[in-house]
Amino acid sequence: MNLVTTISEARALLDAARRQGRSVGLVPTMGYLHTGHRSLIERSVADNDVTMVTIFVNPLQFAADEDLATYPRDLDADLALCAQAGVSIVLAPTVHEMYPLEPITTVQVAQLSAHMEGAKRPTHFAGVATVVSKLFNIAGPCRAYFGEKDYQQLAIIRRMVLDLSFPVDVVGCPIIREDNGVAMSSRNAYLSPEERSAAAVLNRSLRAAVRVIEDGQRDPEAVRALVLAMIGDTELVSEPDYVEIVDADSLEPLDVISGDVRIILAARVGKPRLLDNIGVSVG
Ligand code: AMP
């Protein structure tokens, strides 16, 4: 496995691989890798001849009052996981390597970034779209793997690739969960044991929502009320920032539940905000 810290080294390795006819997979991460990241990496290793994992805590996607300084990091453990999973290249650049100057060119994916996470974190998705654009420009033609855990982010990246003609096939991967149903996240490291078990209500409420939809409920307000009531009854879990019932492709809120639907929520459990979502198809 090659550990590189510069854009030019990563480019040179991937260009050489492609010249030999080898396919490239890209897995962008902020590190502190867990089994959720590992599932993306394993999928890329299975699908491609060469996999590059990037580890970069991107300052551009954190607001001033967010956890950039304390975001968990463990490069040695990340490298061990990558080596074991069959990764060919890890790119772990410094902030200066990625942003030698404060960027004045940014990528905005307008409507898709306006609601849910985007309403709560107005500068977040421009930061994500900008760094992912840079990583796509560094990696070149490739398949790129993203988790459905960050469902809105995945939709934004798919749309950005379409709008800007990046030579990238975006592959969405299912959410990997802890035994109690909590979606795995690097930020789960912030949870106390009590918070970790309280957090299970998020996925429990989503599964209950899917059950009532499968039983015939088509009113999004009724489904939202069920989710809010279950979460509202749980100590240590805040009132959700949002619970949205949206079209799975366009992310438009639905008046009537039909077609491929995604239920997406965010709530604070103790200090960290946790995200979760679930899909359901209505025939
Ligand atoms: P992050 O390091 O949090 O920026 O995540 C890097 C990538 O891993 C993103 O595409 C995430 O959606 C994905 N990811 C994070 N947690 C999970 C999970 N529990 N299941 C599946 N994918 C995940």
Boltz pocket constraint, residues with backbone or C-beta under 6 A from the ligand:
constraints:
  - pocket:
      binder: B
      contacts: [[A, 28], [A, 29], [A, 30], [A, 31], [A, 36], [A, 37], [A, 39], [A, 40], [A, 145], [A, 146], [A, 147], [A, 148], [A, 149], [A, 150], [A, 173], [A, 174], [A, 175], [A, 176], [A, 177], [A, 183], [A, 184], [A, 185], [A, 186]]
      max_distance: 6.0
